[in-house]
Amino acid sequence: MRTSLVNRLLLAALVYNLGFADQLLVAQQGAPNGEWPSYGGDLGHTRYSALSQINAQNFSELELAWSFKTDNLGPRPEYRYQATPLVIDGVMYTTGGSRRAVVALDARTGEMLWMYSLDEGERGGAAPRQLSGRGLAFWQEGEDKRVLFVTPGYRLIALDADNGRPVPEFGDNGIVDLKQNADQQIDLVTGEIGLHATPIVAKDVVIVGAAHRTGGNPRSRENVKGFVRGFDVLSGERLWIFHTIPLPGEYGYESWLDGSAEYTGNTGVWAQISVDEELETVYLPVEESTGDYYGAYRPGDNLFGETLLAVDLRSGERKWHYQLVHHGIWDHDIPAAPILLDINVDGRQIKAVAQPTKQAFLYVFDRITGEPVWPIEERAVEAGDVPGEWYSPTQPFPTKPPAYDRQGVTEDDLIDFSPELRQQALEVASWYKLGPIFTPPVVSNIDGPLGILMAPATGGGTNWPGGSFDPETNILYVSSSSSVVGLAVVPPYPGQSDMAYIQGNAATGPRTSGGAGSSAGGGRTEFQAAAREPQVSSRGRPPIGLLVQRLPLLKPPYGVIAAIDMNKGELLWKIPHGETPDNVRNHPLLQNLDIPRTGQSGSVGTLVTSTLLIAGEPQLTTDSSGVRGAWLRAYDKATGAEVGAVHLPAPQTGSPMTYMLDDEQYLVLAVSGGGYSGELRAYKLP
């Protein structure tokens, strides 16, 4: 007979008091026992493993042990496969395919043991977050083993880990409909809410976030709210809900002026969630409110938008919060899992939480109190002139660590491979407004400015893969896409939106398609706008895109990995990550120039082990033999020097993980893109 929730809580307290508290600290010490039991390796998302068989001396000798294609796990192949699998007791569990099937594989051979798939019909087809997602969660009590995941249509499903069958006593025959019991009315078919991230399970509580369609061109100022909920892992019963947009009378409601909390949506947690089991605290990285770049209909600071929020594991009650962006108008969603780490600062032991961001800031807090480890200053920022917009006079700036990538754009950031290219770059940039981070968007003007040049771009900096942390050295590693975007707002097409302004450009018109979410199965098709007369500039033809002779507007690097000493809050090193792209390396104007490796733009996850830092490339390049592919690279953790590489048939699209079986260490990652459909690839030494 299964124990009740109350009895399980009493048992857990007894175990803790009997001296097993140290076991709880594993959540911040990496993946245990040569396995990989949760998406981030541990509940603190360190993405660390103490395994050492694969090292600097032998990394380049790695061979393919097995591979698993996901083509038949749905009605069509997928080309943006972002899953990170789990391994427990020799079995690998992962999602895959365009219908987000769940499979169990023999971790030695890649042979499929079982598969579960749910055809959600129209509901799945209308979902804002489709395809395979990023994985699943695992829970075990005695012989009861379960894997849990969220479908594209926003259902939480618990499967028996031994056979893949839905657990009858969980919800309704294994299924909890997340569009119900959500403290709001959500259309069961078309309601704009879903999730790519995995649920997370801690002490028999399953925590589930929410994601929406990208918010650059929302159909309405009103939208579904991204509330976060906790469920009983045995029964599927809702234990708590946190209103990320406060209800009347709740803390933070006063930060929404003019009653805007009543109708504004989004403010979900679409990134991975972290948990400290010892403190029974859940750390929620919250996104922006509706819409991403125009906030006139939600005046005020808008708690808990773009806020790192700590809540109680059992009750969901707020413990502390820190808003990283006030009244966001830049799409600076908090995109990645908070990383839990224990550090020593000036002789003081601190249980900390570090939050990578799209801005390339790392915000670091005492995870018990919420106090910044190093001062965070409220600095004055520019107010814009978009009609109706509300502007926060200040934004938070960490004093430590320093930003780990380029922020803002000046003329010094423009490409300068040659005087000719430099002059052309200045001409393109002259159509835009340049400025520091938090320069506000403008209404695009055909005579200029077309927009602001914003770096990092709306996708980061750091995005959903996040970072990794080595508890042996207290060094945190994080990748960043050194990208730039021209950001502006324009009036929408008739019938496109009830907002006065959405993302767009005076030369090309309002944005009609999705953004980052749509690249992984965005759900909504493009808005079919009626033809319009093109605007004519008195300056001549405005530039389309941020390219100079097909080269990026800004200087390299285009993507970096940085190492940060978390005891000191100092940047140890920063290196370009990724081979120089073909369009740069083979450009006719650059043939006589010695250009160091530039790195590549794109979001990639890192893995840190006892011996190495490991990350794959986000783009395809062509080698000297004409072979297209990407590279899985290994770096020296102390210096960033490359110590090995393995050729991949396609870019890394899911973060790497590692495990040990039969005294052999395996390295596994998902690859896809460039015409290569989703595949898991497992490597080991000969």
Buried (B, 14 or more C-beta within 10 A) or exposed (E): EEBEBEEBBEEBEEEBEEEEEEEBBBBBBBBBEBBBBBBBBBBBBBBBBBBEBBBBEBBEEBEEBBBBBBBEBBEEBBBBBBBBBBBBEEBBBBBBBBBBBBBBBBBBEBEEBBBBBBEBEEBBEBBBBBBBBBBBBBBBEEEBBBBBBBBBBBBBBBBBBBEBEBBEEBBEEBBBBBBEEBEEEBEEBEBBBBBBBBBBBBBBBBBBBBBBBBBBBBBBBBBBBBBBBBBBBBBBBBBBBBBBBBEEEBEBBEBBBEEBBEBBBBBBBBBBBBBBBBBBBBBBBBBBBBBBBBBBBBBBBBBBBBBBBBBBBBEBEBBBBBBBBBBBBBBBBBBBBBBBBBBEBEEEEBBBBBBBBBBBBBBBBBBBEBEBBBEBEEEEBEEBEBEEBBBBEEBBBBEBBBBBBBBBBEEEBBBBBBEEBBEBBBEBBEBBBBBEBBBBBBBBBBBBBBBBBBBBBBBBBBBBBBBBBBBEBBBBBBBBBBBBBBBBBBBBBEEBBEBBBBBBBBBBBBBBEBBBBBBBBBBBEEBEBEEEEEBEBEEEEBBEEBBBBEBBBBBBBBBBBBBBBBBBBEBBBBBBBBBBBEBBBEBEBBEEEEEEBBBBBBBBBBBBBBBBBBBBBBBBBBEEEEEBBBBBBBBBBEEBEBBBBBEBBBBBBBBBBBBBBEEEBBBBBBBBBBEBBBBBBBBBBE
